[in-house]
Structure formats: structure tokens, C-alpha cells
Amino acid sequence: MSRPATQVLWTHCNECGHETKHEVVHNAERRRTYDNDQYSVEVGSTWTVLQCGGCEEVSMRRVDWCSDDDPQDGPNTPTFFPARVSRRKPVWLGRYDVPSADVDILEEIYKALHADSRRLAMMGARALFDVVITRTVGDQGSFAKGLDELVNSDLISKRDRGIIEAAIEAGHAAIHRGHQPTSDDVNVVIDIAERLIHAEVLQAQASALAASTPPRKRASAKKKL
């Protein structure tokens, strides 16, 4: 008797960092029916255990549905456990002695990005820049003046400053006016924040290396005959 064909689907793998072919290991479903005098509605959740065909990482996908869903809208957006990683942490974050305040805020930003909570990620980015500004150039009295001082200290470029200010303004709009920043907006700001922190860490590493390196011996002058 032939074995049933293995069911596969393509989805993002956190370990591989991109979309890969996954084997469906198991399916489970839960259904509930709600009745009243006029009609009944059935709702449910379909749980699927997946295993990556490359790295063999295991994850779970849940899709919620309702009998009143419009077929024209297509399937509901699935929820993954663990959440899909939309941005990987930089390698240097675990290699160097990064200030704990920066690490804590970055961790929260990454979690917000994985959950597609872009407003929260942008708010976290603003908090991260505040921390970095205060540590590197001191409290300048306002965020705009802090950015100016970062430019004057050659820690960011004028172009970076414009991008940060525009994106942070989008963050303010997200808080006060319900604006939803795009993924590109958020990622550009996080790129600059990571680069700023990385440069600061490398500068400290370079200073420590210079201090621990023995000075070069000067060649003694030859005696004239």
C-alpha cells in the first residue's frame, strides 16, 4: 500500500532567514457553533505543525475562520508560533559590549517588528535615539538639537538627520493621528540607529586596542664617523 503524499507549503523560516519549503507534520482543528433563533454561525481555528525542509526547524501556524467570511476576501492572515522574524539582529550585538539600555530597547523594537507593530517599533526607535544622544553628546534640550549635535560631531550625516527627523515625525503621527508607518520607513530608521551604535562600539574597541598596543620602538640614530 502506497504512503500518502507528503503535504508541503512554502513559508518563511526564522532559522534560514527566508521562505523555504515546509513539510506539514500534523493538522488539528477546533470548531464552535453559535446559534440564535434566526441563524447559526460556525467559527474555528486550524492548527498546522510545520517543519522546514532545510534546517528542520519546527513551527506552528494557526488560521482562524468563520462561516460568515466572504470567500472573495481570501484566507485569513495566519499567525505563527514563534512569530516570524522580519529583521535579524546584527551579529555584532552579541559580540561586543553594547550598552544594556541600547540592547533592551533594540530587543523590544525587534519584537514589535516581528509582530508587525510598526507604530510601537517607531516609538522604540525614538526612545533609542534619545538614549544614544544623551550618552554621546549630552542632553541638548530637544530632539532636533540633539540630532544637530550628532551631525556636528560627525556621528551621523546630514542626510541621515533628514531621514531620522522625517521618520520620527511619522512616529509622532502614528501616536497622535493614527498614522501607520511603512515597513521601509521603520527599517531605514533602525538601520541608522544600528549603524550609530555600531560605530560607537567600534570606536571604543579601537581606543582599547590602541591603549593595549605597545608603542613602536624608534630606530636609534647612527653615530657619525
PyMOL commands that set and color helices and strands:
alter all, ss='L'
color gray80, all
select helices_A, chain A and resi 71-73+91-93+100-114+118-137+143-152+158-176+183-212
alter helices_A, ss='H'
color red, helices_A
select strands_A, chain A and resi 8-13+18-35+40-52+58-66+79-81
alter strands_A, ss='S'
color yellow, strands_A
deselect
rebuild
show_as cartoon
